Amino acid sequence: MVDLLSLSRLDVERLVGEWGAPRYRADQIWHWLYRRLAQSPQEMANLPAALRGRLAEETTIGSLEPLRRVASEDGLTSKVLLGMPDGAAIEAVLMHYGATDDEAGERHTVCASSQVGCPIGCAFCATGQQGWTRDLTTGEISAQVLHFERELWAQGAHVTNVVFMGMGEPLLNREAVWGAIGNLNDPDGLALGARRFTVSTAGIVPGILAMVEETPSVGLAVSLHAPEDALRDELVPVNRRYPLETLLDACERYISATGRRVTMEYALIDGVNDSERHARRTAALLAGLLCHVNLIPLNPTEGCPLRPSPPERVATFRDVLRRSGIPATVRLRRGVDVQAGCGQLCGARR
């Protein structure tokens, strides 16, 4: 069975052409998939019955089954567990934000997963500690966004942003991730602009360099977490392969090519990477780089002894960066009470 959500628009045109249908039928199918959010070919009312029947026999529209949904106490975050035919499961998150100085109107951000598990093995991440099972397909990635788009559509709203900060390392599944971005960015689909997407990486340098050539050009976030290689080797093991000097050089090349700043994500861990010295080292490391530091008090995960930095140390770290000319903010913690925060996703059928 062909998953229509894994096909590009050109692929859909080729498919209907092979079936002897005129090209405009592909446009109609695309419209049903991404504008009308159809979940079955039988909903595609303006297609001939024969074409709807063949689509039903030979294709699917996504393959994810919602198994469980939980919402945070404040109602601003919801998390869904999505099962797949092979028995694997992933988690995706929807977060709601009010208007800000940077953006007018409310934002509805989907945090999407790109892999079942993750091969990076970061010391404080629930996904990393479960290991890697497989990559997601373009269709499985797109289906996460469409799941929440249907939910929002019923409320008169829409997905406004997509961040690849869920389960997995997006730049180790780059082809599928960019396939999904391309489909969701299509002006006749969800029409999400390039600046509405952010790809977060633990520091896969070849993937960052490849982003320089990608269309559309999307935002880049890097999980930094330490200002020196010895400590980052422990927290983010991929640093042993792509150390800080190499990583920051790749970031410079991304900035030079796109003109966009990089978000540096820094999880503050009590007694590990949160001292004033670490802050000063971070400021020195990032001096002159077009970036913004997102400070994240560590989110607790089951079985991990590490704890978040106390508020006063978080504030001190932020202030040291700001005094050094490095833009820095403390991220709003969302969904921690339902294990939907950064590093908490695991896809367990619990």
C-alpha positions as CSV (number, residue, x, y, z in Angstrom):
1,M,0.0,0.0,0.0
2,V,1.3,3.5,-0.9
3,D,1.0,6.1,1.8
4,L,-0.2,9.2,0.0
5,L,1.3,11.4,2.7
6,S,4.8,10.0,1.8
7,L,4.4,11.2,-1.8
8,S,5.5,14.6,-3.1
9,R,3.0,16.5,-5.2
10,L,5.0,15.4,-8.3
11,D,4.8,11.8,-7.1
12,V,1.0,12.1,-6.9
13,E,0.9,13.5,-10.4
14,R,3.0,10.5,-11.6
15,L,0.7,8.0,-9.8
16,V,-2.5,9.3,-11.3
17,G,-0.8,9.5,-14.7
18,E,0.2,5.8,-14.5
19,W,-3.4,5.1,-13.8
20,G,-4.5,6.9,-16.9
21,A,-6.2,9.8,-15.0
22,P,-5.7,13.5,-16.1
23,R,-3.2,15.5,-14.2
24,Y,-5.7,17.8,-12.5
25,R,-6.9,14.8,-10.5
26,A,-3.6,15.0,-8.7
27,D,-4.4,18.6,-7.8
28,Q,-7.7,17.5,-6.4
29,I,-6.2,14.7,-4.4
30,W,-3.6,17.1,-3.0
31,H,-6.3,19.5,-2.0
32,W,-8.2,16.8,-0.2
33,L,-5.1,15.7,1.7
34,Y,-3.7,19.0,2.9
35,R,-6.6,21.5,2.7
36,R,-9.7,19.3,3.4
37,L,-7.7,17.0,5.7
38,A,-9.3,13.9,4.3
39,Q,-8.7,10.6,6.1
40,S,-10.2,8.3,3.4
41,P,-10.4,8.4,-0.4
42,Q,-14.2,8.0,0.0
43,E,-14.3,11.6,1.3
44,M,-12.9,12.9,-2.0
45,A,-16.3,13.7,-3.4
46,N,-15.2,15.3,-6.7
47,L,-13.2,12.3,-7.8
48,P,-14.8,9.6,-10.0
49,A,-16.0,6.6,-8.1
50,A,-13.5,4.4,-10.0
51,L,-10.5,6.5,-8.9
52,R,-11.7,6.7,-5.3
53,G,-12.0,2.9,-5.4
54,R,-8.5,2.4,-6.7
55,L,-7.1,4.8,-4.2
56,A,-8.9,2.9,-1.4
57,E,-7.5,-0.4,-2.7
58,E,-3.9,0.6,-3.3
59,T,-3.2,3.6,-1.0
60,T,-3.5,4.8,2.6
61,I,-3.7,8.3,4.0
62,G,-1.2,8.0,6.9
63,S,-0.7,5.0,9.1
64,L,-0.7,6.5,12.6
65,E,-3.4,5.5,15.1
66,P,-4.0,7.7,18.1
67,L,-3.7,5.6,21.2
68,R,-3.8,8.0,24.0
69,R,-4.0,11.8,24.5
70,V,-3.1,13.7,27.6
71,A,-3.3,17.4,28.3
72,S,-1.4,19.6,30.8
73,E,-3.2,21.1,33.7
74,D,-3.0,24.6,32.3
75,G,-4.5,23.4,29.0
76,L,-1.7,24.8,26.9
77,T,0.0,21.6,26.0
78,S,-1.4,18.3,24.7
79,K,0.5,15.1,23.9
80,V,-0.7,12.2,21.7
81,L,0.7,8.7,21.6
82,L,0.6,7.4,18.0
83,G,0.8,3.7,17.1
84,M,2.0,2.3,13.8
85,P,1.2,-1.0,12.1
86,D,4.6,-2.5,13.0
87,G,3.8,-2.1,16.7
88,A,6.1,0.9,17.2
89,A,4.8,4.1,18.8
90,I,5.8,7.7,18.9
91,E,4.7,10.8,20.8
92,A,4.0,14.2,19.3
93,V,3.0,17.4,21.1
94,L,0.9,20.5,20.4
95,M,1.7,23.7,22.3
96,H,-0.4,26.9,22.4
97,Y,1.1,30.4,22.8
98,G,-0.4,33.8,23.0
99,A,0.7,36.8,20.8
100,T,4.2,38.1,21.3
101,D,6.1,41.2,20.2
102,D,7.7,39.1,17.4
103,E,4.5,37.5,16.1
104,A,0.9,38.8,15.9
105,G,-1.8,36.4,16.9
106,E,-1.7,33.1,18.7
107,R,0.7,30.3,17.8
108,H,-0.1,26.7,17.7
109,T,3.2,24.8,17.5
110,V,3.5,21.1,16.8
111,C,6.6,19.4,18.2
112,A,7.1,16.5,15.7
113,S,9.1,13.3,16.0
114,S,11.4,12.1,13.3
115,Q,12.5,8.6,14.5
116,V,11.3,5.8,16.8
117,G,13.7,6.3,19.6
118,C,17.0,8.1,19.1
119,P,20.6,6.8,18.5
120,I,22.3,9.9,20.0
121,G,22.0,8.7,23.7
122,C,22.1,12.1,25.5
123,A,22.5,11.5,29.2
124,F,19.4,13.3,30.3
125,C,16.9,12.5,27.5
126,A,14.2,9.8,27.8
127,T,14.2,9.2,24.1
128,G,17.9,8.8,23.9
129,Q,17.9,6.3,26.7
130,Q,15.5,4.0,25.0
131,G,17.8,3.6,21.9
132,W,16.9,3.8,18.3
133,T,14.4,1.5,16.5
134,R,13.9,3.0,13.0
135,D,13.5,6.2,11.0
136,L,10.0,7.6,10.4
137,T,8.8,8.0,6.8
138,T,7.8,11.3,5.3
139,G,4.1,10.2,5.7
140,E,4.5,9.3,9.4
141,I,6.1,12.7,10.0
142,S,3.5,14.6,8.0
143,A,0.7,12.7,9.7
144,Q,1.7,14.0,13.1
145,V,1.1,17.6,11.9
146,L,-2.1,16.8,10.2
147,H,-3.4,15.0,13.3
148,F,-3.2,18.3,15.2
149,E,-4.3,20.4,12.2
150,R,-7.6,18.4,12.2
151,E,-8.0,19.0,15.9
152,L,-7.4,22.7,15.5
153,W,-9.5,23.0,12.4
154,A,-12.5,21.9,14.4
155,Q,-11.8,24.8,16.7
156,G,-11.4,27.4,13.9
157,A,-7.6,27.5,14.3
158,H,-4.6,26.1,12.4
159,V,-1.1,24.8,13.0
160,T,1.2,27.9,12.8
161,N,4.7,26.3,13.5
162,V,6.4,23.0,13.4
163,V,9.5,22.2,15.4
164,F,11.4,19.0,14.9
165,M,12.3,18.6,18.6
166,G,10.4,15.5,19.4
167,M,11.7,11.9,19.4
168,G,14.8,11.3,17.3
169,E,17.6,13.2,15.6
170,P,16.1,14.9,12.5
171,L,19.4,15.3,10.6
172,L,19.9,11.5,10.7
173,N,16.6,11.2,8.8
174,R,17.0,14.2,6.7
175,E,15.4,12.9,3.5
176,A,12.1,12.1,5.2
177,V,12.1,15.2,7.3
178,W,12.6,17.4,4.2
179,G,10.0,15.5,2.3
180,A,7.5,16.3,5.1
181,I,8.6,20.0,5.2
182,G,8.2,20.3,1.4
183,N,4.7,18.8,1.5
184,L,3.6,21.0,4.4
185,N,5.3,24.1,2.9
186,D,3.5,23.6,-0.5
187,P,1.4,26.7,-1.2
188,D,-1.6,24.5,-2.2
189,G,-1.2,22.4,1.0
190,L,-0.9,23.7,4.5
191,A,1.2,26.5,3.1
192,L,3.4,26.8,6.2
193,G,6.2,29.3,5.4
194,A,9.8,28.2,5.7
195,R,10.2,30.4,8.8
196,R,7.5,28.4,10.5
197,F,9.8,25.3,10.6
198,T,12.7,24.7,13.0
199,V,15.0,21.7,12.9
200,S,16.8,20.9,16.1
201,T,20.0,18.8,16.1
202,A,22.3,17.4,18.7
203,G,25.1,18.5,16.4
204,I,25.1,16.4,13.2
205,V,27.6,18.5,11.2
206,P,27.1,17.0,7.8
207,G,23.3,17.5,8.2
208,I,23.8,21.2,9.1
209,L,26.0,21.7,6.1
210,A,23.4,20.0,3.9
211,M,20.8,22.5,5.2
212,V,22.7,25.2,3.5
213,E,21.7,23.7,0.2
214,E,18.1,22.8,1.1
215,T,15.0,24.4,-0.1
216,P,13.1,25.8,1.7
217,S,15.6,27.3,4.1
218,V,14.3,26.5,7.6
219,G,15.3,27.5,11.1
220,L,18.2,25.7,12.9
221,A,18.4,24.9,16.6
222,V,21.4,23.2,18.2
223,S,21.5,21.3,21.4
224,L,24.6,22.9,23.0
225,H,24.3,22.0,26.7
226,A,28.0,22.6,27.5
227,P,30.7,25.1,26.5
228,E,33.7,22.7,26.5
229,D,34.3,19.4,24.7
230,A,35.1,17.2,27.8
231,L,31.7,17.9,29.4
232,R,29.8,17.9,26.2
233,D,31.3,14.5,25.3
234,E,29.5,13.2,28.4
235,L,26.2,14.9,28.0
236,V,25.9,14.7,24.2
237,P,28.0,11.7,23.0
238,V,27.9,12.8,19.3
239,N,30.3,15.6,20.3
240,R,33.1,13.0,20.3
241,R,32.6,12.8,16.5
242,Y,31.7,16.5,15.9
243,P,33.4,18.6,18.6
244,L,32.5,22.2,19.3
245,E,34.9,23.8,16.9
246,T,33.6,21.8,14.0
247,L,30.0,22.3,15.1
248,L,30.3,26.1,15.4
249,D,32.1,26.3,12.0
250,A,29.1,24.5,10.5
251,C,26.7,27.0,12.2
252,E,28.7,29.9,10.8
253,R,28.3,28.5,7.3
254,Y,24.6,28.0,7.8
255,I,24.3,31.7,9.0
256,S,26.4,33.0,6.2
257,A,24.2,31.1,3.6
258,T,20.8,31.9,5.1
259,G,21.2,35.1,7.1
260,R,19.3,33.5,9.9
261,R,20.4,33.2,13.5
262,V,20.9,29.9,15.2
263,T,19.1,29.0,18.4
264,M,21.4,27.4,20.9
265,E,19.6,25.2,23.4
266,Y,21.1,24.8,26.8
267,A,19.6,22.5,29.3
268,L,20.7,23.7,32.8
269,I,21.5,20.8,35.1
270,D,22.1,21.3,38.8
271,G,25.8,21.1,39.6
272,V,26.8,19.9,36.2
273,N,26.8,22.7,33.6
274,D,25.2,25.6,35.4
275,S,27.9,27.5,37.2
276,E,28.9,31.1,36.5
277,R,32.1,29.8,35.0
278,H,30.1,27.7,32.6
279,A,28.1,30.8,31.7
280,R,31.3,32.8,31.0
281,R,32.7,30.0,28.9
282,T,29.5,29.8,26.9
283,A,29.6,33.6,26.3
284,A,33.2,33.3,25.1
285,L,32.4,30.3,22.9
286,L,29.5,32.1,21.2
287,A,31.0,35.6,20.9
288,G,30.4,37.0,17.5
289,L,28.0,34.3,16.4
290,L,24.6,35.3,15.2
291,C,22.6,33.3,17.7
292,H,20.1,33.3,20.6
293,V,20.5,31.1,23.6
294,N,17.5,29.3,24.9
295,L,18.0,28.2,28.5
296,I,16.0,25.2,29.6
297,P,16.0,24.1,33.3
298,L,16.3,20.4,32.9
299,N,13.0,18.5,32.7
300,P,12.9,15.4,34.9
301,T,12.8,12.0,33.3
302,E,12.2,8.6,34.9
303,G,15.4,6.9,36.0
304,C,17.6,9.9,35.5
305,P,19.3,11.2,38.7
306,L,20.1,14.6,37.2
307,R,18.0,17.6,38.4
308,P,17.2,21.1,37.1
309,S,19.2,24.1,38.2
310,P,17.5,26.2,40.9
311,P,15.9,29.4,39.6
312,E,18.5,31.7,41.0
313,R,21.3,29.9,39.2
314,V,19.2,30.0,36.0
315,A,18.8,33.7,36.3
316,T,22.5,34.2,37.0
317,F,23.5,32.2,33.9
318,R,21.1,34.2,31.8
319,D,22.4,37.5,33.1
320,V,26.0,36.6,32.5
321,L,25.2,35.8,28.9
322,R,23.3,39.0,28.4
323,R,26.0,41.2,30.0
324,S,28.4,39.6,27.5
325,G,26.2,40.6,24.6
326,I,24.7,37.2,24.0
327,P,20.9,37.2,23.6
328,A,19.4,34.7,26.1
329,T,16.0,33.8,27.4
330,V,14.7,31.2,29.7
331,R,12.2,28.9,27.9
332,L,8.7,28.7,29.1
333,R,8.3,25.2,30.5
334,R,5.3,23.5,28.8
335,G,3.7,20.1,29.4
336,V,6.2,19.0,32.0
337,D,3.4,17.6,34.2
338,V,2.4,15.2,31.4
339,Q,5.9,14.3,30.4
340,A,5.6,16.4,27.2
341,G,8.6,18.7,27.8
342,C,12.0,18.7,26.1
343,G,13.7,15.3,26.6
344,Q,10.7,13.7,28.1
345,L,9.1,11.9,25.1
346,C,9.6,8.2,24.9
347,G,6.7,6.6,23.0
348,A,5.9,4.1,25.7
349,R,2.5,2.5,25.7
350,R,2.2,3.1,29.3
